[in-house]
């Protein structure tokens, strides 16, 4: 019999705030974290805006020597994991650490380190490349460093499915506990990709908003005048735990994870399927996995990137799955405030869904001013609203045609 899985700890580092309280307060109040890039001089780039993390101090979680031997995305990963562990009140001396695992998602891993060391190589020669280059850059190192920092010795893997990475990490960790391979899992994602090469690459694809003169309104999911997504950085981490294990230690429970769906478009390297068919199957799979009907879903945190194609096709996929019930669902895109954290987006948005369930409140999709043809669902425009929610769903859709959906249930 499959085990029930609950969320007992949360850690978040985001452009709208570090720590759950600050993050959630910002979302509820429609506060944006997007501004002019300050991490480097963006003047030669078409897109000069991003969602930078402003209030995270890695020295609270790591020593100076450790920091120098980790990429920024790993700082985020370890920091959010330690936050989540503290929030869960798990005593690592009292649980079986062989049954405490880690699954982390990241789209590009240590790209800041990659750029820095490549520059050294080409400007100063191979002898100047750091011996820590490889273990700082590889995408799996975030999960490895979380286990080293916390002592978690259970199942430990990394998911790299572009913007769906951390949703898949949560879903895969859910499965690990459900089948009895672990009692507790760190599950989430981390990304630190606001670098010259990353921005230049996405600019070359014409994927980013170039609303440089008005950063705060640049991310505008589902709005007719959207012109691309806004790159951002951060990390979201959940502690997933076997329900019986959590009850036995009298844990605080935020929500229950009840469904997971994942599919492929098998269509195009960057464009979603024209009718949202792959995303629709992922949602249907997750709803079926939860053992509920489409009419039970009250809230969807959409992938909602603010790109012309994503928002159109995701809306089509929601309509195809929910039919007559689509108009009764409160949909939002918190990317309107946080920007797009790539591989970390899904986990941060899962946290937003969990808090929406817990508090009975749907944060807004800000910057929504002009309706677009065919995009006519309830996107919670500009102002959040109170609503009792029993089931909430989070979508993530990644380059390569990767789709992931998770369903959470209010814990009562």
Steps between C-alpha positions, in 0.01 A plus 500: 500500500637841400601724786352846551745787459481838673696825497657573840765761422551788257802710403492771233745751353345728240510845339194599706651387828705240682316292759143377479335788684656774288448305177133430566426853623649641178292271280177577683564872459597486133857612562746454214867407532598601149739785423809605307781242503768592756705177505691615191486776239209405268531801268594295193207262539151540355348391833643692796255402773470200733369376832807507724510363855585798722470380859669159526813470717669167423729542800202413720512150355856445376855584606720737298720215375197298390350798320809545285480138390134511395316667216226745589228251407638265766497782757129531425443123511673444833352817650141410414553140614627612840207742528256220422670264745482760778136571415414129521637461854657170399769392744762329282623312808162331536411398143655233277723708271538202266131557420531877450566586135544788258366571153598838359405656168708754309494609139860610448682437829822690551498722195653797685802282581508370142520853357762616751730203441454504123608864500812405695575219258477714189666811646770354726543138398408158643731523800276768651182287501389418854528141627149558635360589157338163430359428850364857516341493156338158467124515546480206741729669752210691658338175613838366606578806709159489668568144613851593620365802690211316666609136521213376283622160371186372325408507130684790338449609140478806279237590242590712196189568294540873440213699650324185618800380704384572854140396438637166381728493807199540729301240309786252497563549874128446561530167319810400703311539829174364361666168410685481832861566391540791746321663792603860430620683187637842421326589172535819302719700268768767481614731222747787467504573131501880484833509315611674179507177299161378623330830430671528160388150407137562587517841327622328184189282515279810545359337814555785748302815562680814384281737701818644652349842569228352722636189675219470753239446229715287268371162616134505396364146460182461292499871410467586131814715510732239653834487320698224672602371839727662757795294624529459874684294761438326829404174663202323648526194725237276653535237766280215383427239763316174542172590671530239776860606566390864526208421733722288723732795564207745530614701196342819373336411165453763229321289238484155346639422154256270327568501126780513244495498122783530250501477122685605186373708208724317249462811286765775509814600691353825636139544392217330690268277301256728308192374683667446838446125465803394706424737787138384496604136538730589792215676681258214432758246619557692825126537565441130433796413724337702778180301456288810451302655216572818305218675684693461828783733395445849639832666415775476239838668527571513127839473336397843367833623366379819326610372159252520211491125432512356855210700636283425197567126492483456877159665501392262223626203700306609810183535295547158343544330840239684704238578237202676657678518837795704362325831567441416865870446579709779654814509288807712560859539389730602782771548234337840450670592830798266533603473137599161362745299714543233231576172678401642840168642381288191562601456862451867585159491333411178685571690821261773384229237440557343843466838669190582295345177629606570857384863511206486259645780290589523129782747423444716192643491151630857489551719192185369335344792311391388152311176438621287209280310257433148624663568838177539691535302822516636856869593531444688832594831336694755708327439833512181706189348650386283787371160400465171678712251311506125550717401204764710327703416191835630376620475140854515362588474131862479384703534181526164331128444553520392865174544693446455873197544725461449874177506701484599866212454744416722795591327824220500756 
